[in-house]
Amino acid sequence: MDKISIIVPCYNEEEAMPIFYEEIVKVAKNMKKVDFEFIFVNDGSKDKTLEVARNLHDKDKRVRYVSFSRNFGKEAGMLAGLEASRGDYVAIMDVDLQDPPHLIEEMYETLKTEDYDCVATRRVSRDGEPPIRSFFAKCYYKLINKISKTEIVDGARDFRLMTRQMVDSILELKEYNRFSKGIFSWVGYNTKWLEYKNVERVAGTTKWSFWKLFLYSLESIVAFSTVPLSIAAVMGILFCLIAFIMIVVIIVKTITLGDPVAGWPSLVCIIFFVSGVQLFCLGVIGQYLAKTYLEVKNRPVYVVKETEESKCKK
């Protein structure tokens, strides 16, 4: 009998967890020939998320949980779930039911009957999302796919079902700065995409503000593209060339017209502009240097405080 591991990262999701559990159990009942385990990853929640996970485990031994010592972020939560999973197939889902649980059955049948290693999902609409966020999201996907060799599918969700072989390949990547959508694509394997319209949260509120999404997009660009460094280098060469031309023009103008003082306001503007470009380039280099610094420290991506197994031993 095949086993499917359902990984569910949670941060302050005490309201959504019981609803999600009821829905995923319905799916498990329909798939009678498949065994399940549900792994809730508590990402340092400040509400009763951990308590709900404990209660669900007491009620159903298929429910497992991993609880962090503090908030490490969703990427750490997904990695912890992948490392804790025991299934032949592994799925990652959001607890807010924006990832339709009923698709699990179709995903599993696809992997069993067709030559795919992963069935992933992507949104074809952004109904209910602020227009400004949708606009920047589209711009982001266009940008990242132009500057990166790793394809990031527009509207791609973390919701997907993968074979154990693909999961093991993902776990071989030990990098500290993780961007899972890029990692899923980078490891390769045959992926089938399922499309669906955006679904509203069933409970609670989103933890992703515009600013957090913006920083997350920067993380992905730095993680999967070195083009910004090339742009900084090209801009440096370009402005050196412009400066050389301007020096020649000033020398010629001074010799022929004898007016070396005129034009100082424009010169000040140019100095400010070039200084801004220099600071921008230093900022780009600083981002890559900061990521390198975090990698070489070799700190763990997360720290586990409690699991269902450690609780039973106490």
N, C-alpha and C positions, 0 to 999 in steps of 0.2 A: 504494500500500500504506500503510495506516494505521500509525502508530508509537505505542507505549505506553511512557511513561516510568514506571518504578517507583522511587519515592523511599524510601530506607530509612535513617532516622536511627539512628546507632549510638554507644553509649557503653560501652566495656569489653565488647564482644560478640564477642571472638575465637572463642569456642566455638560460638556460634550462627550466625555468618555463613556458614561452609561448608555447614551443613545447610540454611539458608535458600536459598542459591544453588542447591543441587541441586533443591530443591522448585520454585523459581520457573522454573528451566530446563525442568522437566517440563511446566509450564503453557505455556511458550513453544513447546515442541515440538508441543503439541496445537493451538495457534493458529497454523497454518502460514501463514495469509494476513495475519498481523500482524507487524510488526517491533517489536523491543523494545530498550530500553536500561535498565540497572540502575544507579541512582545511589546509592552508599553515602556517607552523610555522617558522617564521623568527628568526633564532638563532643569533641575534646580527650581522647581515651581514654588511659589510662595502661598499657594492656596492648598486645597485638600487633594491635589492630584495623586500624590503618593498614597494617601489613605484610600482613595477610590481604587487604585491599582491593587493594594493589599486585599481589599474586600472582594474584588473580582477574582483574585487568585484563590481566596478561600472558598469562593463559590464555584469556580471552574478551574481545575488544575491545568487546563490548556493555556490559561493566562499566565504569562511570565512578566517580570518587570525588571528594569535596570534603573536605579535612581542615582543621579549624580550628586556630588558634594556641593555643587553650585551650578549656576547657569553657564554652559559652555557653548550653546548655540545649536541650531538644527543640524548643521553638518556633523557635529560631534555625536548628536543623537542618532543620526542615520548610521554612522560608522559603528557605534556601540551596538545597535540592533543587528547589523550585518555580522559582527563578530560573535554575537550571542546566538545567532540563528542556527538551527539544526536541520532545517528542512531541505528536501531535494529541490524545492523551488522557494524563492524568497520574494516577497512583495513589500514595497514601501508605500505607506498611505498616510494622509493627513487625518487627524481625528475629527475634524469639523465636518466630515462627509461631503466636502467639495470634491473628493475623489469617490465616484460612485462604486460602492462595494460589489454591486451585481456584475460589474465587468470582470471580476476575478474568475468567474466560471468560464467566460469566453476566452480570457487570457490563457487559462490552463489548457483548454481544449486546443487552442492554437499551438501552444508549445508541444503538446503531445502528438498532434497530427500533421504539423507542418514543420518545415526546416527553419525554425527560428530559435534563437537563444534568449530572446527578450521580447516582451510585448509591453510597449510603453504608451502613454497617453499624452495628448496635446489638446489644448483648448482652441476651438475655432471661433469663439466669441468671448468678449469680455463684458458681458451684460452685468450691470450692477457695480462695475468698477468706475472710479472717477475718470473722466475723459483725459485729463492731463497725465494720469498714470498710464493709461493705455497708449497714449501718444509716445511717451518716453520709453515704454516697453518695446514698442515696434522699432523705434530708433535704435535701441540697444541691440536687438537681435540683428538688425542690418549691419551695425557697426562691428559686432563681435565676429560675425561670419565673414566679414571682409578682411579683418586683420588677424584672424586665427586660422590655423590649418585644421583645427578640430571643429567639426560642425555642431552648432547648437541650434536645435530645431525651434522655430518660432512657436511660442505657446506651450513648449514642452513642460510637463509636470514631473515631479519626483515619483509620482504614482506609476509603478511598473512591476511586472512579474518577471523574474530572472531565473535562469537555471543555476544550479550549484556551481558549475564550472565558471560561469561568468562572475558570480559572487566571489569565488576564490581568487579570480584574477584581479578584481577590484581591491580585495584585501591585501594584495601584494604591494599596492601603492601606499607607502607609509608616510606620505607627505603630511606636514602639519597644517598648511594652508590648503584647505580642501574646497573644491567646487564640484559637487557631485554630478551635476548635469554634464559638465565637461569630462569628468572621469568616466561616466557611463559611455560617452561617445568615444573617448580616447582608447579604451580597451578593445574596441571593435565589437565583434559578434553581430550576427544577423538580428536586426530589430524590426519588428512590425509596429506601426503606429495606429492607435485607435483614436478617433476624433470624437469630441463631445462638446456640448455647449457649457458655458460657465454655470456653476451651481452655487447658490448662496450658502453661507455657513449655517449649520443647524442650530448652533448655540455659541455663546461667548463672542469675543471680538478678536479681530486679527491682531497679531503681534508684529506685523510688518508695516512700519511707517514708510513714507516716501523716502526719508533720509536713510533708513536702514536698507531699503532696496537699492538706493544709489550707491551706498558703500559696498553692498554685496556685488553689484555690477562691476565696481572697480576691482574687487577681489578676483572676479572671473577674468577680467581683461589681463591683469597682472599674471594670473596663474596660467593662462593659455595663449599668451601672445607676447612677443618681444618687439612688436612693431612700434609701440610708444618710444622705446629706446632709439630705434632707427629714426623716428621722426625728430627726436631731440638732436640727434647727430646731424641730420640733414639741415635742420634749422640753424644749427651752429655754423655749418659750412656756408649756407646761404647768406647769413648776416655778416660773415667775414668777407664774402665777396662784395656785398653791398657797401660795407665799410671801406673796402679798398677802392671801389669806384668813387665813393664820395670824397675820399682823400685826394684822388687824382683831380676831380672836379674842382675842389677847393684850391688846390695848388695852381691849376690853370687859371681859375678865376682871379686869384690874388695877383698873379704875374701880369695878367692882361688888363684887369680893371683896377687893381690896387685898392680893393675894398674888403679887407679881412674881417671886419667887425659885423657887417650885416648878416642877418640870418640866425642870430643866437636864439630867438624864441623857438624856431623850428628845430634847432640843434638840441635844445632842452627836451622838446617833445620826443625826439628820436632817442635820446639817452634814457628817458623814462620807459619808452616802448621796448627798447633792447634789454633794459634791466628786467622788465616784466617777463620777457621771453626767457632770459637766463634763469630767473627764479622758477618759471614753469618747468624748464628742462631739469633743473635741480630737484624739483618736486617729483618728477617722473622717475629719475634715478633713485631718489630717496625711497619711493614705494618699493622698487625692486630690492634695494638694499635692506629695507625693513623686513621684507618677506624672507630674504636670505638669513637675516639675523635670527628670525623666529625658527627657521628650519634647523640651523646649526646648534641651537640650544638643546634640541632634541627632547623637548618636554612632551609628556603624553598629551594626546588630543583631549582627553577627558579623565576625570577621576571618579570611580564608582564608590558610592557610600553604602549602598544596600541593593541586594537582589532577593528574589523569592527564595533562593537556596540559602543565602547567608542568614536570612530571617529565620528559616527553619532550624538552623544550627544553634541559634541563640537559646 
